[in-house]
Amino acid sequence: MLRLYSIVSLLILIVLLSGCHKLFQKEYSYVPPHSAADKKCIAKCMYGRKYCQRICELKNSRSCDCTTSFNTCYSACGGQVIER
């Protein structure tokens, strides 16, 4: 009986923790730059992010982070990244 209680408790804990994943996920808003050259730069950032995401899909990796490098690129091109 104690073993069954432990297994049920563990399963409940796993379900509760898996529901918290979205709580720790950051969300961003993006303010684009005004100049055409800067917008072209942003397009390159977007291409780089898509490439990164495809590599992650090919590797079946859930721990890939393409957002950090995209945000850095976006800011360097004159855009503004706002964390919500």
TILO-400900 format. One record per residue: x, y, z of N, C-alpha, C, O, CB in turn; residue number from 1; residue in three letters. Coordinates in nm, 3 decimals, decimal comma. Glycine has a CB too. Layout:
BEGIN
+---------+---------+---------+---------+---------+---------+---------+---------+---------+---------+---------+---------+---------+---------+---------+-----+-----+
!    n_xx !    n_yy !    n_zz !   ca_xx !   ca_yy !   ca_zz !    c_xx !    c_yy !    c_zz !    o_xx !    o_yy !    o_zz !   cb_xx !   cb_yy !   cb_zz !   n ! res !
+---------+---------+---------+---------+---------+---------+---------+---------+---------+---------+---------+---------+---------+---------+---------+-----+-----+
!       X !       Y !       Z !       X !       Y !       Z !       X !       Y !       Z !       X !       Y !       Z !       X !       Y !       Z ! NUM ! ALA !
...
+---------+---------+---------+---------+---------+---------+---------+---------+---------+---------+---------+---------+---------+---------+---------+-----+-----+
//
This chain:
BEGIN
+---------+---------+---------+---------+---------+---------+---------+---------+---------+---------+---------+---------+---------+---------+---------+-----+-----+
!    n_xx !    n_yy !    n_zz !   ca_xx !   ca_yy !   ca_zz !    c_xx !    c_yy !    c_zz !    o_xx !    o_yy !    o_zz !   cb_xx !   cb_yy !   cb_zz !   n ! res !
+---------+---------+---------+---------+---------+---------+---------+---------+---------+---------+---------+---------+---------+---------+---------+-----+-----+
!   0,082 !  -0,119 !   0,000 !   0,000 !   0,000 !   0,000 !   0,087 !   0,126 !   0,000 !   0,056 !   0,223 !  -0,070 !  -0,094 !   0,000 !   0,121 !   1 ! MET !
!   0,194 !   0,125 !   0,077 !   0,285 !   0,239 !   0,083 !   0,351 !   0,261 !  -0,053 !   0,371 !   0,375 !  -0,096 !   0,392 !   0,218 !   0,191 !   2 ! LEU !
!   0,384 !   0,151 !  -0,120 !   0,448 !   0,161 !  -0,252 !   0,350 !   0,223 !  -0,352 !   0,390 !   0,307 !  -0,433 !   0,495 !   0,021 !  -0,302 !   3 ! ARG !
!   0,226 !   0,184 !  -0,349 !   0,124 !   0,240 !  -0,437 !   0,107 !   0,390 !  -0,410 !   0,094 !   0,469 !  -0,504 !  -0,011 !   0,166 !  -0,420 !   4 ! LEU !
!   0,106 !   0,428 !  -0,284 !   0,095 !   0,568 !  -0,245 !   0,213 !   0,648 !  -0,300 !   0,195 !   0,760 !  -0,349 !   0,087 !   0,582 !  -0,091 !   5 ! TYR !
!   0,332 !   0,592 !  -0,293 !   0,452 !   0,659 !  -0,344 !   0,446 !   0,678 !  -0,495 !   0,482 !   0,784 !  -0,546 !   0,578 !   0,579 !  -0,307 !   6 ! SER !
!   0,400 !   0,576 !  -0,565 !   0,391 !   0,584 !  -0,711 !   0,288 !   0,689 !  -0,752 !   0,313 !   0,769 !  -0,842 !   0,354 !   0,446 !  -0,771 !   7 ! ILE !
!   0,173 !   0,688 !  -0,687 !   0,069 !   0,786 !  -0,718 !   0,118 !   0,927 !  -0,687 !   0,093 !   1,020 !  -0,765 !  -0,061 !   0,755 !  -0,639 !   8 ! VAL !
!   0,186 !   0,944 !  -0,576 !   0,239 !   1,076 !  -0,539 !   0,340 !   1,125 !  -0,642 !   0,340 !   1,242 !  -0,678 !   0,304 !   1,070 !  -0,400 !   9 ! SER !
!   0,425 !   1,035 !  -0,689 !   0,525 !   1,070 !  -0,789 !   0,458 !   1,111 !  -0,920 !   0,500 !   1,208 !  -0,984 !   0,621 !   0,952 !  -0,813 !  10 ! LEU !
!   0,356 !   1,038 !  -0,961 !   0,284 !   1,071 !  -1,084 !   0,216 !   1,208 !  -1,074 !   0,218 !   1,286 !  -1,169 !   0,181 !   0,964 !  -1,116 !  11 ! LEU !
!   0,157 !   1,235 !  -0,960 !   0,092 !   1,365 !  -0,940 !   0,196 !   1,478 !  -0,946 !   0,170 !   1,582 !  -1,005 !   0,018 !   1,369 !  -0,804 !  12 ! ILE !
!   0,311 !   1,457 !  -0,886 !   0,418 !   1,556 !  -0,888 !   0,466 !   1,582 !  -1,030 !   0,488 !   1,697 !  -1,068 !   0,535 !   1,509 !  -0,800 !  13 ! LEU !
!   0,482 !   1,478 !  -1,108 !   0,526 !   1,492 !  -1,247 !   0,424 !   1,572 !  -1,328 !   0,461 !   1,661 !  -1,405 !   0,547 !   1,353 !  -1,313 !  14 ! ILE !
!   0,297 !   1,543 !  -1,310 !   0,192 !   1,615 !  -1,382 !   0,192 !   1,763 !  -1,343 !   0,180 !   1,850 !  -1,429 !   0,053 !   1,553 !  -1,354 !  15 ! VAL !
!   0,205 !   1,790 !  -1,214 !   0,206 !   1,929 !  -1,168 !   0,326 !   2,006 !  -1,222 !   0,312 !   2,120 !  -1,264 !   0,205 !   1,934 !  -1,016 !  16 ! LEU !
!   0,443 !   1,944 !  -1,221 !   0,563 !   2,011 !  -1,270 !   0,560 !   2,032 !  -1,420 !   0,609 !   2,133 !  -1,469 !   0,686 !   1,931 !  -1,233 !  17 ! LEU !
!   0,503 !   1,939 !  -1,493 !   0,495 !   1,956 !  -1,638 !   0,402 !   2,071 !  -1,674 !   0,420 !   2,134 !  -1,778 !   0,447 !   1,826 !  -1,705 !  18 ! SER !
!   0,305 !   2,100 !  -1,592 !   0,217 !   2,213 !  -1,615 !   0,283 !   2,346 !  -1,588 !   0,235 !   2,449 !  -1,636 !   0,095 !   2,200 !  -1,530 !  19 ! GLY !
!   0,391 !   2,348 !  -1,513 !   0,462 !   2,472 !  -1,480 !   0,558 !   2,515 !  -1,590 !   0,611 !   2,625 !  -1,585 !   0,538 !   2,455 !  -1,351 !  20 ! CYS !
!   0,581 !   2,430 !  -1,688 !   0,678 !   2,463 !  -1,793 !   0,645 !   2,596 !  -1,860 !   0,736 !   2,675 !  -1,884 !   0,681 !   2,351 !  -1,898 !  21 ! HIS !
!   0,520 !   2,622 !  -1,890 !   0,480 !   2,746 !  -1,956 !   0,500 !   2,868 !  -1,867 !   0,518 !   2,979 !  -1,918 !   0,334 !   2,737 !  -1,998 !  22 ! LYS !
!   0,498 !   2,849 !  -1,736 !   0,516 !   2,962 !  -1,645 !   0,655 !   3,022 !  -1,655 !   0,671 !   3,142 !  -1,634 !   0,489 !   2,920 !  -1,503 !  23 ! LEU !
!   0,754 !   2,941 !  -1,688 !   0,891 !   2,987 !  -1,692 !   0,937 !   3,024 !  -1,832 !   1,052 !   3,064 !  -1,852 !   0,982 !   2,882 !  -1,634 !  24 ! PHE !
!   0,850 !   3,010 !  -1,929 !   0,885 !   3,040 !  -2,066 !   0,871 !   3,191 !  -2,089 !   0,766 !   3,249 !  -2,060 !   0,795 !   2,961 !  -2,165 !  25 ! GLN !
!   0,977 !   3,254 !  -2,140 !   0,975 !   3,398 !  -2,163 !   0,905 !   3,429 !  -2,295 !   0,911 !   3,352 !  -2,391 !   1,118 !   3,454 !  -2,163 !  26 ! LYS !
!   0,839 !   3,543 !  -2,297 !   0,775 !   3,591 !  -2,419 !   0,834 !   3,727 !  -2,452 !   0,872 !   3,804 !  -2,363 !   0,620 !   3,600 !  -2,402 !  27 ! GLU !
!   0,842 !   3,756 !  -2,581 !   0,903 !   3,880 !  -2,627 !   0,812 !   3,954 !  -2,724 !   0,734 !   3,892 !  -2,797 !   1,038 !   3,853 !  -2,691 !  28 ! TYR !
!   0,824 !   4,085 !  -2,724 !   0,762 !   4,170 !  -2,826 !   0,877 !   4,234 !  -2,903 !   0,982 !   4,263 !  -2,847 !   0,666 !   4,280 !  -2,762 !  29 ! SER !
!   0,854 !   4,256 !  -3,032 !   0,959 !   4,311 !  -3,117 !   0,912 !   4,440 !  -3,183 !   0,804 !   4,445 !  -3,243 !   1,001 !   4,208 !  -3,224 !  30 ! TYR !
!   0,994 !   4,545 !  -3,170 !   0,967 !   4,673 !  -3,235 !   1,067 !   4,686 !  -3,349 !   1,188 !   4,696 !  -3,324 !   0,977 !   4,794 !  -3,133 !  31 ! VAL !
!   1,019 !   4,686 !  -3,474 !   1,111 !   4,688 !  -3,587 !   1,178 !   4,824 !  -3,605 !   1,125 !   4,927 !  -3,563 !   1,037 !   4,650 !  -3,715 !  32 ! PRO !
!   1,295 !   4,825 !  -3,668 !   1,362 !   4,951 !  -3,698 !   1,290 !   5,022 !  -3,814 !   1,201 !   4,965 !  -3,877 !   1,512 !   4,927 !  -3,735 !  33 ! PRO !
!   1,330 !   5,146 !  -3,840 !   1,261 !   5,226 !  -3,942 !   1,327 !   5,220 !  -4,080 !   1,258 !   5,224 !  -4,181 !   1,253 !   5,368 !  -3,898 !  34 ! HIS !
!   1,458 !   5,211 !  -4,084 !   1,526 !   5,219 !  -4,215 !   1,516 !   5,087 !  -4,292 !   1,502 !   4,980 !  -4,234 !   1,673 !   5,257 !  -4,195 !  35 ! SER !
!   1,522 !   5,099 !  -4,423 !   1,514 !   4,982 !  -4,511 !   1,634 !   4,890 !  -4,490 !   1,620 !   4,767 !  -4,494 !   1,506 !   5,025 !  -4,658 !  36 ! ALA !
!   1,751 !   4,950 !  -4,469 !   1,872 !   4,869 !  -4,448 !   1,861 !   4,787 !  -4,320 !   1,900 !   4,670 !  -4,316 !   1,997 !   4,959 !  -4,442 !  37 ! ALA !
!   1,808 !   4,849 !  -4,215 !   1,791 !   4,778 !  -4,088 !   1,687 !   4,667 !  -4,101 !   1,701 !   4,560 !  -4,040 !   1,751 !   4,875 !  -3,977 !  38 ! ASP !
!   1,582 !   4,692 !  -4,179 !   1,480 !   4,589 !  -4,201 !   1,537 !   4,471 !  -4,280 !   1,498 !   4,356 !  -4,258 !   1,359 !   4,648 !  -4,275 !  39 ! LYS !
!   1,629 !   4,500 !  -4,370 !   1,697 !   4,394 !  -4,445 !   1,783 !   4,311 !  -4,350 !   1,792 !   4,189 !  -4,362 !   1,783 !   4,453 !  -4,560 !  40 ! LYS !
!   1,846 !   4,379 !  -4,256 !   1,927 !   4,311 !  -4,154 !   1,839 !   4,219 !  -4,069 !   1,877 !   4,106 !  -4,038 !   2,000 !   4,416 !  -4,063 !  41 ! CYS !
!   1,720 !   4,267 !  -4,032 !   1,625 !   4,187 !  -3,954 !   1,585 !   4,062 !  -4,031 !   1,569 !   3,955 !  -3,973 !   1,500 !   4,271 !  -3,918 !  42 ! ILE !
!   1,568 !   4,076 !  -4,162 !   1,531 !   3,961 !  -4,246 !   1,639 !   3,853 !  -4,238 !   1,608 !   3,734 !  -4,238 !   1,510 !   4,004 !  -4,393 !  43 ! ALA !
!   1,765 !   3,894 !  -4,230 !   1,874 !   3,798 !  -4,215 !   1,868 !   3,729 !  -4,079 !   1,897 !   3,610 !  -4,068 !   2,011 !   3,868 !  -4,233 !  44 ! LYS !
!   1,829 !   3,804 !  -3,977 !   1,812 !   3,745 !  -3,843 !   1,703 !   3,639 !  -3,846 !   1,717 !   3,532 !  -3,787 !   1,778 !   3,855 !  -3,739 !  45 ! CYS !
!   1,594 !   3,669 !  -3,915 !   1,482 !   3,576 !  -3,924 !   1,522 !   3,450 !  -4,000 !   1,482 !   3,339 !  -3,964 !   1,361 !   3,642 !  -3,992 !  46 ! MET !
!   1,600 !   3,467 !  -4,105 !   1,650 !   3,352 !  -4,180 !   1,739 !   3,266 !  -4,089 !   1,729 !   3,143 !  -4,091 !   1,729 !   3,399 !  -4,305 !  47 ! TYR !
!   1,825 !   3,331 !  -4,011 !   1,913 !   3,259 !  -3,919 !   1,835 !   3,181 !  -3,815 !   1,872 !   3,070 !  -3,778 !   2,007 !   3,354 !  -3,851 !  48 ! GLY !
!   1,726 !   3,241 !  -3,766 !   1,643 !   3,172 !  -3,666 !   1,575 !   3,050 !  -3,728 !   1,569 !   2,944 !  -3,666 !   1,538 !   3,268 !  -3,607 !  49 ! ARG !
!   1,522 !   3,065 !  -3,849 !   1,459 !   2,951 !  -3,917 !   1,559 !   2,838 !  -3,941 !   1,527 !   2,721 !  -3,924 !   1,396 !   2,995 !  -4,052 !  50 ! LYS !
!   1,681 !   2,875 !  -3,979 !   1,786 !   2,776 !  -4,001 !   1,817 !   2,704 !  -3,870 !   1,829 !   2,581 !  -3,868 !   1,915 !   2,844 !  -4,058 !  51 ! TYR !
!   1,830 !   2,778 !  -3,762 !   1,857 !   2,720 !  -3,630 !   1,745 !   2,624 !  -3,591 !   1,771 !   2,515 !  -3,540 !   1,872 !   2,832 !  -3,523 !  52 ! CYS !
!   1,620 !   2,664 !  -3,613 !   1,507 !   2,579 !  -3,577 !   1,505 !   2,450 !  -3,659 !   1,471 !   2,344 !  -3,607 !   1,375 !   2,655 !  -3,598 !  53 ! GLN !
!   1,542 !   2,459 !  -3,785 !   1,547 !   2,338 !  -3,869 !   1,655 !   2,243 !  -3,822 !   1,635 !   2,122 !  -3,819 !   1,570 !   2,376 !  -4,016 !  54 ! ARG !
!   1,770 !   2,297 !  -3,785 !   1,878 !   2,213 !  -3,732 !   1,831 !   2,144 !  -3,605 !   1,857 !   2,025 !  -3,585 !   2,007 !   2,298 !  -3,704 !  55 ! ILE !
!   1,763 !   2,217 !  -3,519 !   1,711 !   2,158 !  -3,395 !   1,611 !   2,046 !  -3,425 !   1,612 !   1,942 !  -3,359 !   1,644 !   2,266 !  -3,308 !  56 ! CYS !
!   1,526 !   2,068 !  -3,525 !   1,429 !   1,965 !  -3,562 !   1,500 !   1,841 !  -3,614 !   1,461 !   1,729 !  -3,582 !   1,332 !   2,018 !  -3,668 !  57 ! GLU !
!   1,603 !   1,861 !  -3,695 !   1,677 !   1,747 !  -3,749 !   1,746 !   1,667 !  -3,639 !   1,757 !   1,545 !  -3,647 !   1,781 !   1,795 !  -3,851 !  58 ! LEU !
!   1,792 !   1,738 !  -3,537 !   1,860 !   1,671 !  -3,425 !   1,761 !   1,617 !  -3,323 !   1,800 !   1,549 !  -3,228 !   1,956 !   1,769 !  -3,357 !  59 ! LYS !
!   1,632 !   1,647 !  -3,342 !   1,529 !   1,610 !  -3,244 !   1,565 !   1,661 !  -3,105 !   1,541 !   1,593 !  -3,005 !   1,511 !   1,458 !  -3,240 !  60 ! ASN !
!   1,621 !   1,780 !  -3,099 !   1,664 !   1,837 !  -2,973 !   1,558 !   1,931 !  -2,918 !   1,513 !   2,023 !  -2,986 !   1,797 !   1,912 !  -2,990 !  61 ! SER !
!   1,518 !   1,908 !  -2,795 !   1,421 !   1,995 !  -2,730 !   1,489 !   2,106 !  -2,651 !   1,423 !   2,197 !  -2,601 !   1,330 !   1,914 !  -2,638 !  62 ! ARG !
!   1,621 !   2,097 !  -2,639 !   1,692 !   2,195 !  -2,558 !   1,758 !   2,304 !  -2,643 !   1,836 !   2,384 !  -2,590 !   1,796 !   2,126 !  -2,474 !  63 ! SER !
!   1,729 !   2,309 !  -2,771 !   1,786 !   2,412 !  -2,857 !   1,727 !   2,548 !  -2,820 !   1,609 !   2,560 !  -2,787 !   1,759 !   2,380 !  -3,006 !  64 ! CYS !
!   1,811 !   2,650 !  -2,827 !   1,765 !   2,786 !  -2,800 !   1,804 !   2,876 !  -2,916 !   1,919 !   2,920 !  -2,925 !   1,824 !   2,839 !  -2,666 !  65 ! ASP !
!   1,710 !   2,902 !  -3,003 !   1,735 !   2,990 !  -3,117 !   1,693 !   3,133 !  -3,084 !   1,729 !   3,226 !  -3,157 !   1,659 !   2,940 !  -3,241 !  66 ! CYS !
!   1,619 !   3,152 !  -2,977 !   1,564 !   3,283 !  -2,943 !   1,671 !   3,380 !  -2,897 !   1,668 !   3,497 !  -2,934 !   1,459 !   3,269 !  -2,836 !  67 ! THR !
!   1,765 !   3,335 !  -2,817 !   1,868 !   3,425 !  -2,763 !   1,951 !   3,486 !  -2,875 !   1,974 !   3,607 !  -2,876 !   1,958 !   3,350 !  -2,666 !  68 ! THR !
!   1,997 !   3,404 !  -2,968 !   2,078 !   3,457 !  -3,078 !   1,993 !   3,546 !  -3,169 !   2,043 !   3,646 !  -3,221 !   2,141 !   3,342 !  -3,159 !  69 ! SER !
!   1,866 !   3,511 !  -3,189 !   1,778 !   3,596 !  -3,270 !   1,760 !   3,732 !  -3,204 !   1,768 !   3,835 !  -3,272 !   1,641 !   3,527 !  -3,291 !  70 ! PHE !
!   1,735 !   3,734 !  -3,074 !   1,716 !   3,860 !  -3,003 !   1,840 !   3,948 !  -3,010 !   1,829 !   4,070 !  -3,026 !   1,679 !   3,834 !  -2,858 !  71 ! ASN !
!   1,957 !   3,887 !  -2,998 !   2,083 !   3,962 !  -3,008 !   2,097 !   4,022 !  -3,148 !   2,132 !   4,139 !  -3,162 !   2,203 !   3,871 !  -2,977 !  72 ! THR !
!   2,070 !   3,941 !  -3,249 !   2,078 !   3,987 !  -3,387 !   1,978 !   4,099 !  -3,412 !   2,012 !   4,200 !  -3,474 !   2,052 !   3,870 !  -3,484 !  73 ! CYS !
!   1,856 !   4,082 !  -3,366 !   1,749 !   4,181 !  -3,385 !   1,789 !   4,315 !  -3,325 !   1,771 !   4,420 !  -3,387 !   1,617 !   4,131 !  -3,323 !  74 ! TYR !
!   1,843 !   4,312 !  -3,204 !   1,887 !   4,435 !  -3,137 !   2,003 !   4,499 !  -3,211 !   2,008 !   4,621 !  -3,226 !   1,927 !   4,405 !  -2,992 !  75 ! SER !
!   2,097 !   4,418 !  -3,258 !   2,213 !   4,469 !  -3,330 !   2,173 !   4,536 !  -3,461 !   2,244 !   4,623 !  -3,511 !   2,313 !   4,357 !  -3,357 !  76 ! ALA !
!   2,059 !   4,495 !  -3,517 !   2,010 !   4,553 !  -3,642 !   1,928 !   4,680 !  -3,619 !   1,879 !   4,740 !  -3,715 !   1,926 !   4,451 !  -3,717 !  77 ! CYS !
!   1,913 !   4,721 !  -3,496 !   1,840 !   4,844 !  -3,467 !   1,699 !   4,824 !  -3,418 !   1,627 !   4,920 !  -3,391 !   1,837 !   4,929 !  -3,588 !  78 ! GLY !
!   1,657 !   4,699 !  -3,406 !   1,524 !   4,670 !  -3,353 !   1,526 !   4,669 !  -3,201 !   1,632 !   4,667 !  -3,140 !   1,472 !   4,536 !  -3,407 !  79 ! GLY !
!   1,410 !   4,671 !  -3,142 !   1,399 !   4,669 !  -2,997 !   1,330 !   4,541 !  -2,954 !   1,224 !   4,505 !  -3,007 !   1,322 !   4,794 !  -2,944 !  80 ! GLN !
!   1,390 !   4,471 !  -2,856 !   1,334 !   4,348 !  -2,802 !   1,283 !   4,378 !  -2,662 !   1,358 !   4,424 !  -2,576 !   1,441 !   4,232 !  -2,800 !  81 ! VAL !
!   1,156 !   4,351 !  -2,639 !   1,094 !   4,378 !  -2,509 !   1,049 !   4,246 !  -2,449 !   0,966 !   4,175 !  -2,506 !   0,975 !   4,478 !  -2,523 !  82 ! ILE !
!   1,105 !   4,214 !  -2,332 !   1,065 !   4,090 !  -2,263 !   0,937 !   4,118 !  -2,185 !   0,927 !   4,217 !  -2,112 !   1,179 !   4,040 !  -2,167 !  83 ! GLU !
!   0,839 !   4,028 !  -2,201 !   0,712 !   4,044 !  -2,128 !   0,702 !   3,943 !  -2,017 !   0,602 !   3,941 !  -1,945 !   0,592 !   4,029 !  -2,223 !  84 ! ARG !
+---------+---------+---------+---------+---------+---------+---------+---------+---------+---------+---------+---------+---------+---------+---------+-----+-----+
//
